[in-house]
Amino acid sequence: MATEAFEELVEDFEFLDDWEDRYRHVIDLGKGMDPLSEALRVPATKVDGCASQVWLHAQFDDGTLHFDGASDAMIVSGLIAVLRSLYNGLSPADALAVDARAEMGRLGLNEHLSAQRSNGLTAMIERVRETAAAQG
């Protein structure tokens, strides 16, 4: 199950021929996000397990998940943007039902991330899942 925004991202990736183009697109997605307020860059929103600094701030509006985030690494900011397209707007139950690894695989990301980036991505996914589980 993926959101309409994520399906659009999958379509965009289908037009990108090689990994370098996809990598640049992920970075551009991160650059396009609104900056996360410094007031939200606190220990409670910091994601452990990432090689770079990562903050995710989640909230539920009318029963749907919405999160923002930031990182000091451009590619990680892009991965946050990808995860936002995957999860934002979902109910807690729907967010928990998402197979994030499989969905990310549709973008060809799994095989091109370093072990550290892959571990960081897993940590971010787990934070989103924990947030959804706490609301469910």
C-alpha positions as a LaTeX table, in Angstrom:
\begin{tabular}{lrrr}
\hline
Residue & $x$ (\AA) & $y$ (\AA) & $z$ (\AA) \\
\hline
Met1 & 0.00 & 0.00 & 0.00 \\
Ala2 & 1.41 & 3.36 & $-0.96$ \\
Thr3 & 0.07 & 6.88 & $-1.00$ \\
Glu4 & $-0.75$ & 8.70 & $-4.20$ \\
Ala5 & 2.28 & 10.93 & $-3.61$ \\
Phe6 & 4.54 & 7.88 & $-3.40$ \\
Glu7 & 3.02 & 6.37 & $-6.56$ \\
Glu8 & 3.81 & 9.63 & $-8.35$ \\
Leu9 & 7.38 & 9.38 & $-7.09$ \\
Val10 & 7.62 & 5.81 & $-8.42$ \\
Glu11 & 6.46 & 7.09 & $-11.82$ \\
Asp12 & 9.08 & 9.85 & $-11.72$ \\
Phe13 & 11.79 & 7.30 & $-10.97$ \\
Glu14 & 10.74 & 5.15 & $-13.92$ \\
Phe15 & 11.83 & 7.99 & $-16.22$ \\
Leu16 & 15.27 & 8.26 & $-14.63$ \\
Asp17 & 17.65 & 5.94 & $-16.44$ \\
Asp18 & 20.50 & 5.47 & $-14.01$ \\
Trp19 & 21.23 & 5.53 & $-10.31$ \\
Glu20 & 23.07 & 8.87 & $-10.44$ \\
Asp21 & 19.97 & 10.58 & $-11.86$ \\
Arg22 & 17.83 & 8.96 & $-9.16$ \\
Tyr23 & 20.35 & 9.97 & $-6.49$ \\
Arg24 & 20.24 & 13.58 & $-7.67$ \\
His25 & 16.44 & 13.46 & $-7.70$ \\
Val26 & 16.37 & 12.23 & $-4.09$ \\
Ile27 & 18.69 & 15.08 & $-3.09$ \\
Asp28 & 16.45 & 17.57 & $-4.93$ \\
Leu29 & 13.42 & 16.24 & $-3.04$ \\
Gly30 & 15.23 & 16.93 & 0.22 \\
Lys31 & 16.16 & 20.42 & $-0.87$ \\
Gly32 & 12.51 & 21.07 & $-1.69$ \\
Met33 & 11.29 & 20.40 & 1.85 \\
Asp34 & 10.48 & 23.22 & 4.21 \\
Pro35 & 13.20 & 23.54 & 6.85 \\
Leu36 & 12.51 & 21.95 & 10.22 \\
Ser37 & 12.29 & 24.54 & 12.97 \\
Glu38 & 15.31 & 24.67 & 15.25 \\
Ala39 & 12.87 & 24.32 & 18.17 \\
Leu40 & 12.06 & 20.81 & 16.88 \\
Arg41 & 15.69 & 19.74 & 16.60 \\
Val42 & 15.78 & 18.35 & 20.12 \\
Pro43 & 16.81 & 15.01 & 21.65 \\
Ala44 & 13.20 & 13.76 & 21.59 \\
Thr45 & 13.02 & 14.10 & 17.80 \\
Lys46 & 16.57 & 12.93 & 17.07 \\
Val47 & 16.81 & 9.54 & 15.39 \\
Asp48 & 19.52 & 7.28 & 16.77 \\
Gly49 & 21.23 & 4.82 & 14.47 \\
Cys50 & 21.95 & 7.25 & 11.67 \\
Ala51 & 25.48 & 8.20 & 10.61 \\
Ser52 & 24.32 & 11.78 & 10.10 \\
Gln53 & 22.22 & 14.02 & 12.30 \\
Val54 & 18.51 & 13.26 & 11.73 \\
Trp55 & 15.40 & 14.68 & 13.34 \\
Leu56 & 11.84 & 13.52 & 12.67 \\
His57 & 8.84 & 15.33 & 14.09 \\
Ala58 & 5.56 & 13.50 & 13.72 \\
Gln59 & 2.04 & 14.55 & 14.55 \\
Phe60 & $-1.43$ & 13.26 & 13.90 \\
Asp61 & $-4.06$ & 15.59 & 12.48 \\
Asp62 & $-7.58$ & 14.19 & 12.26 \\
Gly63 & $-6.19$ & 10.69 & 12.71 \\
Thr64 & $-3.62$ & 10.87 & 9.92 \\
Leu65 & 0.14 & 10.91 & 10.19 \\
His66 & 2.12 & 13.96 & 9.14 \\
Phe67 & 5.81 & 14.26 & 9.76 \\
Asp68 & 8.61 & 16.60 & 8.91 \\
Gly69 & 12.29 & 16.09 & 9.29 \\
Ala70 & 15.76 & 17.35 & 8.67 \\
Ser71 & 19.29 & 16.06 & 8.34 \\
Asp72 & 22.74 & 17.50 & 7.97 \\
Ala73 & 23.30 & 15.18 & 4.98 \\
Met74 & 21.69 & 16.04 & 1.65 \\
Ile75 & 20.93 & 12.46 & 0.65 \\
Val76 & 19.36 & 11.75 & 4.04 \\
Ser77 & 17.17 & 14.84 & 3.71 \\
Gly78 & 16.06 & 13.37 & 0.40 \\
Leu79 & 15.30 & 10.03 & 2.04 \\
Ile80 & 13.18 & 11.88 & 4.61 \\
Ala81 & 11.27 & 13.46 & 1.72 \\
Val82 & 10.75 & 10.01 & 0.18 \\
Leu83 & 9.49 & 8.63 & 3.49 \\
Arg84 & 7.14 & 11.61 & 3.84 \\
Ser85 & 5.63 & 10.76 & 0.46 \\
Leu86 & 5.25 & 7.16 & 1.61 \\
Tyr87 & 3.66 & 7.80 & 5.01 \\
Asn88 & 2.12 & 11.27 & 5.24 \\
Gly89 & $-1.65$ & 11.18 & 5.22 \\
Leu90 & $-1.98$ & 7.58 & 6.41 \\
Ser91 & $-3.85$ & 6.39 & 9.48 \\
Pro92 & $-1.75$ & 4.70 & 12.18 \\
Ala93 & $-3.00$ & 1.26 & 11.07 \\
Asp94 & $-2.24$ & 1.96 & 7.41 \\
Ala95 & 1.22 & 3.30 & 8.29 \\
Leu96 & 1.96 & 0.09 & 10.19 \\
Ala97 & 0.78 & $-1.97$ & 7.22 \\
Val98 & 3.29 & $-0.35$ & 4.84 \\
Asp99 & 6.20 & $-2.59$ & 3.82 \\
Ala100 & 8.63 & 0.28 & 3.57 \\
Arg101 & 11.56 & $-1.84$ & 2.37 \\
Ala102 & 9.50 & $-3.24$ & $-0.49$ \\
Glu103 & 8.22 & 0.21 & $-1.42$ \\
Met104 & 11.71 & 1.69 & $-1.33$ \\
Gly105 & 12.83 & $-1.22$ & $-3.49$ \\
Arg106 & 10.39 & $-0.03$ & $-6.15$ \\
Leu107 & 12.56 & 3.09 & $-6.38$ \\
Gly108 & 15.74 & 1.04 & $-6.67$ \\
Leu109 & 17.10 & 2.55 & $-3.47$ \\
Asn110 & 17.80 & $-0.58$ & $-1.45$ \\
Glu111 & 20.69 & $-1.81$ & $-3.56$ \\
His112 & 22.36 & 1.58 & $-3.91$ \\
Leu113 & 22.56 & 2.82 & $-0.34$ \\
Ser114 & 25.68 & 2.25 & 1.71 \\
Ala115 & 25.37 & 0.04 & 4.79 \\
Gln116 & 25.39 & 3.13 & 7.01 \\
Arg117 & 22.69 & 4.88 & 4.97 \\
Ser118 & 20.63 & 1.69 & 4.88 \\
Asn119 & 20.88 & 1.40 & 8.68 \\
Gly120 & 19.86 & 5.03 & 9.02 \\
Leu121 & 16.90 & 4.51 & 6.71 \\
Thr122 & 15.83 & 1.54 & 8.82 \\
Ala123 & 16.09 & 3.69 & 11.97 \\
Met124 & 13.90 & 6.38 & 10.38 \\
Ile125 & 11.31 & 3.81 & 9.27 \\
Glu126 & 11.27 & 2.35 & 12.78 \\
Arg127 & 10.70 & 5.80 & 14.28 \\
Val128 & 7.72 & 6.35 & 11.99 \\
Arg129 & 6.36 & 2.90 & 12.86 \\
Glu130 & 6.82 & 3.51 & 16.60 \\
Thr131 & 4.97 & 6.80 & 16.31 \\
Ala132 & 2.12 & 5.14 & 14.43 \\
Ala133 & 1.97 & 2.26 & 16.92 \\
Ala134 & 1.76 & 4.72 & 19.84 \\
Gln135 & $-1.26$ & 6.36 & 18.17 \\
Gly136 & $-2.94$ & 3.12 & 17.17 \\
\hline
\end{tabular}
